[in-house]
């Protein structure tokens, strides 16, 4: 693995189903993020984690949950998918240092369609 | 509220120069990023400015004016491969990125 990987690449899901999007990084970054990107809108932060064992809510957290059991993995779960969650989902990570800010590295994205 | 404004779309000619503007309003400010995103791909880092002034990196330069809440990305000697969306993102007081919707740059021969 080099960088950040996401799985699946794309998925079509029936409304009401549960879905987990996977994200793994091998850069030993402490911070990880989940964004959704919709046409005409900027990237919107769903959830983030500044370090393993901690998570926080972003701008649009409703309907999503995350966990950060270790440094490398940051899965995003949709408990009961709805059509408005149709989007492209990007996972990102950064080596976030105290008092500073480092660039975020993005995974290739998961294209999710909820019918 | 927090807001990032940048033009939706711009067109330029191969070999020319183009400037993409970004204005921001955030609660606190800890710097501004520019990312490039080709269609169907992930965003990739271009630049980060936290102090006023111009940062030059090859064909790309980024400018910041903190007092005006303004930044621009300058692309010189445009190439066809520069056709992409350019995303502006400001870092707020909580060190979260506030993203603009992106500027789609179309390069014509």
Interface residues (C-beta under 8 A of the other chain):
Chain A: X40 X41 X42 X43 X44 X45 X48 X58 X90 X96 X101 X103 X104 X105 X106 X107 X108 X109
Chain B: X4 X30 X31 X33 X41 X42 X43 X44 X45 X48 X87 X89 X91 X95 X96 X97 X98 X99 X100 X101 X102
